[in-house]
Each structure stands twice: as structure tokens, then as C-alpha cells.
Amino acid sequence: MRHDYGGPESLQLAEAAVPTPTAGQVLIEVRAAGLDRGAWHLMAGLPYLTRLMFGLRRPRQPILGMEVAGTVAAVGDGVSRFAVGDDVFGTADGSFAEFAVADAAKLALKPASVDVEGAAVVAVSGLTALQAVQDVGEVQAGQRVLVIGASGGVGSFAVQIAAHAGAAVTGVASGAKADFVRSLGATDVIDYTSTDITATTDRFDLIIDTNGRRKVRLLQRILTPTGTLVIVGGEDGGKLTGGIQRQLGAPIRSLFTRRRLTFFISTANPARMEQLAHLLEDGVITPAVGARYSLGEARRAMTDLLAGRIAGKAVIRIPDAA
């Protein structure tokens, strides 16, 4: 829990009332919660534009966390897809807690073959990767795909989805994480600490940029003449916008080239969540849980995330509420 925006030191364990689900919502007894870069943005209140949605002076929701896996404890009016006792995964409001409320539309039944920790790290990162690679990137078998940030949350899923589609995937990550990225299905790995990827002579049909630091004009150079750049996130763009100017500028630049330069905002609905559940059940995607923490170690988890010490996703394990 936190009461003000800040760094990992702002997080603290505290008692809070069990939330009550309203119409269209369910109450989840949380078993595990995923940690992603979005949680840092909400913790820090950066870029400042995010505060327009989540609280100008202080966070409206004091409890962090979005990705969740657990058991339905209660259902609100109008919910027919789930019943008390169902094991579910998806996104919830304040998942770093023993109980959290979620919109039923943003949940799916957890496949029995997937453990709760794996299911907990999929909803935000996995759904974002799925939309980036399939819906927006329109990946095709035989294409050459570059995934920037391949060892991260979204990137680790993007590599798996593109490889399953029959693409030849090159991942960009640190040399220390090269073997991990290859284990996800990448045929090649570029170490960004020693190689400038925008200076390569290789050309890619699709670039999934989850890192958000390189200029669009430089990434455009390494696309094929009709290739596609999908910008997933923006980082290091200043405290006000956080790099969103890349997303806004890419479609404009795209007007003057045959290449498609674009971005999207990930959205969840029942159909997409069911699709994600099927991909998990069929083994198309396997959650890469690189680090596990208790609820009381949330500060350390966030610190490790910021330091780049986590390959794949981090999970916060929640003890039984009893």
C-alpha cells in the first residue's frame, strides 16, 4: 500500500478493508499477482499525464497491482460467467493484496494445466504481446521479426507468439539474458550493450518495440520497404509525457513511407481473455516467471524490476487470507 507517489520506499504493508464487488464485478481471493512496468508508472505517478486518470496529487487507489490469479470469493449483480469457487486470472484493481475486485469482463477461467503463479503474470503482458504481434503486427509465417526488450514481460510473450506463428525471431536483450531469450523461441539474439541494432544491415518485416527508447526514424531504417513497426511502450521521454511523443509521431511519419509505423492501446474483453486462456492451455505461450516474492517483499521486487535484474516476469505470492 502507498498513500503518495514515489519510489519503492513508498510501499508498506498495511491493513485495509475487504472491497465489495459492484454490478459486473467479482471479488477475488488473490493467490498471486504479476509485477510489470505499468505498476512502476502507477507507483511513481510518472509520466505526469498518468495522474489525470489515477489521481493528481495522490493515487486514488492506494494498493498497487493489476495482474492477478486467484479464486472467486463473491460476485456482483449481473455476473453469470463466474461463480464462487472458480479459479480465475486477469486484471484487478489493487492485486497486491489478499482480496481484490475485478471487472468480470477482464477475467477468464484459469486452465487447470497452468499453475497460479504462471497465470498471474499473463493478463497485462501476454494480452499486450498478443495484440502487438497478431492484431496490429499481423505476423505471417516466414517473416523476420525483431523484438526489442525480448527478455521483459511483454517481450518474452511476443517472442513466443511470433515464433509459434512461424516467424524467424531475433530478440534484443543483454548478453546475460541471451540463453533465456533463445529458450523462448528466438533464433538469434542481439546484445544491445555491445551492438547498435539500428546500425545493422539486416532488415525486418516486423519490429515489436517494447523498450521505448530509440528514435522512430532509426527503427524505420531497419524495416523492409513494406515492414511494420509496432510501438508498445514509451520510456525515458521525460516526466511529463514519458516518451508518448514517439507514439503520436509514428503515424504521421508513416504517411510519407510505404512502411507502417504505428502504436496501440491494449484492451481486455471476454473474447480476448478466452483467447489468452486457450493459448495457455495449448502451450503456445508459457509464462516465464523469473523471480518470486512474498507480499512483504514488494519493495525489493520493484527495486529488482527497475534495476533490470528480472528475466521474464516477477510474481508476488499472496498467503492464504485465512
HUJO-V143195 format. One line per field, one symbol per residue. phi: phi as a letter, one per 20 degrees, with the letter a starting at -180 (. if undefined). burial: b if it has 24 or more other ideal C-beta (glycine too) atoms within 12 Angstrom, else e. A space follows every 10 residues. Layout:
phi = ???
burial = ???
This chain:
phi = .bdcfregff ebfbfbfffd fdgndcedef dbcedcffff gffemcfggf ffedpfebff dfefocfbbr dfdacegned fccgofecbq dbeneeafcb dcfgfdcbff gffdffffff ddgeffffff ffeefeflgc gnfedddenf eeffffffgf fffffneedd ddafgfdfff fffepfebcd effcceffef efccfbddde emcefgfffg fdefgcfcdd eebccldoff dmnfffffef fffffdbffd dbbbdfcdbg ffffffffff femfccgeee bccegfdggf ffffffemed enddcdedfg ff
burial = bbeebeebeb beeeeeeebe beeebbbbbb bbbbbbbbbb bbbbbbbeeb eeebeeeebe bbbbbbbbbb bbbbbbeebe bbeeebbbbb bbbbbbbbbb bbbbbbbbbb beebbbbbbb bbbbbbbbbb bbbbebbbbe eebbbbbbbb bbbbbbbbbb bbbbbebbbb bbbbeebbeb bbbbbbebbb ebeeeebbee eebbbbbbbb bbbbbbeebb bbbeeebbbb bbbbbebeee ebbbebbebb eebbeeeebb bbbbebebeb ebbbbbbebb eeebbbbbbb bbbebebbbb bbbbbeeeeb bbbbbbbbee ee
